[in-house]
């Protein structure tokens, strides 16, 4: 197994463990490479509402919402994987997603 696959699997498991039933699809690998550097992207549906793309590129990482043909970057304080507190990253991701979803939808599905 390549480094990118190992790290990708680890992050996917952590996202699934953190968000539980708020992840409403399987993960879909978009790109993956270890040469000339480690890089990968995968997508998933969060809250049955948003298509989220997670990107990792040479240690820097983050998420975007993919809406139509537009990518909307989600803000977070954790920029570099080797220095990141991933729990903070997942909390900030959850906050950024929930801020964009109507409260009635979250309440109806038991997510708020």
C-alpha positions as CSV (number, residue, x, y, z in Angstrom):
1,X,0.0,0.0,0.0
2,X,1.3,3.4,-0.9
3,X,1.8,6.3,1.6
4,X,-1.1,8.2,0.0
5,X,-3.5,5.2,0.4
6,X,-2.5,4.7,4.1
7,X,-3.0,8.4,5.0
8,X,-6.2,8.6,2.9
9,X,-7.7,5.6,4.6
10,X,-6.8,7.0,8.0
11,X,-8.5,10.3,7.3
12,X,-11.6,8.7,5.8
13,X,-11.9,6.5,9.0
14,X,-11.5,9.5,11.2
15,X,-14.1,11.5,9.3
16,X,-16.6,8.6,9.4
17,X,-15.9,8.2,13.2
18,X,-16.4,11.9,13.9
19,X,-19.4,12.6,11.7
20,X,-21.1,9.1,12.0
21,X,-24.5,9.2,10.3
22,X,-23.9,12.7,9.0
23,X,-21.9,11.2,6.2
24,X,-24.6,10.0,3.9
25,X,-22.5,8.4,1.1
26,X,-19.4,6.3,0.6
27,X,-16.1,8.0,0.0
28,X,-15.1,8.4,-3.6
29,X,-11.3,8.7,-4.5
30,X,-10.8,11.4,-7.1
31,X,-7.0,11.4,-7.4
32,X,-4.1,9.8,-5.7
33,X,-0.3,9.8,-6.3
34,X,3.0,9.4,-4.4
35,X,5.2,10.5,-7.2
36,X,6.7,13.1,-7.4
37,X,5.0,13.9,-4.0
38,X,2.1,12.6,-1.9
39,X,-1.3,14.0,-3.1
40,X,-4.9,12.8,-3.0
41,X,-8.4,14.0,-3.1
42,X,-11.7,12.3,-2.2
43,X,-15.3,13.3,-1.9
44,X,-18.3,12.4,0.3
45,X,-21.8,13.6,0.9
46,X,-22.3,15.3,4.3
47,X,-25.7,15.8,5.9
48,X,-27.3,14.5,2.8
49,X,-26.8,18.1,1.7
50,X,-23.3,18.9,0.5
51,X,-20.7,17.3,-1.8
52,X,-17.5,17.8,0.2
53,X,-14.0,17.4,-1.3
54,X,-11.0,16.7,0.9
55,X,-7.7,17.7,-0.7
56,X,-4.2,16.7,0.5
57,X,-1.2,18.1,-1.3
58,X,2.4,17.8,0.0
59,X,1.2,18.1,3.6
60,X,-1.2,21.0,3.1
61,X,-4.9,20.0,3.3
62,X,-8.4,21.3,3.4
63,X,-12.0,20.9,2.2
64,X,-14.2,22.5,-0.5
65,X,-17.8,22.3,-1.2
66,X,-18.5,21.2,-4.8
67,X,-21.7,22.9,-6.0
68,X,-22.4,22.6,-9.7
69,X,-19.2,23.5,-11.4
70,X,-18.0,25.7,-8.5
71,X,-15.7,24.9,-5.6
72,X,-16.2,26.8,-2.4
73,X,-13.3,26.6,0.0
74,X,-14.1,26.0,3.7
75,X,-12.1,28.0,6.2
76,X,-10.1,26.2,8.9
77,X,-7.2,26.9,11.2
78,X,-5.4,23.7,10.6
79,X,-3.4,24.0,7.4
80,X,-0.4,21.5,7.6
81,X,-1.1,17.9,8.4
82,X,2.1,17.3,10.4
83,X,1.2,20.2,12.7
84,X,-2.6,19.8,12.7
85,X,-4.9,18.9,15.5
86,X,-7.4,16.9,13.5
87,X,-10.1,17.0,16.1
88,X,-10.0,20.8,15.7
89,X,-10.1,20.4,11.9
90,X,-13.2,18.1,12.1
91,X,-15.0,20.5,14.6
92,X,-14.3,23.4,12.3
93,X,-15.5,21.4,9.3
94,X,-18.7,20.5,11.1
95,X,-19.3,24.1,12.0
96,X,-18.6,25.4,8.5
97,X,-21.1,22.8,7.1
98,X,-23.8,23.4,9.7
99,X,-23.7,27.1,9.3
100,X,-24.7,26.7,5.6
101,X,-27.6,24.3,6.3
102,X,-31.1,25.5,7.4
103,X,-31.7,24.7,11.1
104,X,-35.1,23.1,10.2
105,X,-33.3,20.6,8.0
106,X,-30.7,19.7,10.7
107,X,-33.5,19.4,13.3
108,X,-35.7,17.2,11.1
109,X,-32.8,14.8,10.6
110,X,-31.8,14.8,14.3
111,X,-28.4,16.5,13.6
112,X,-29.1,19.6,15.8
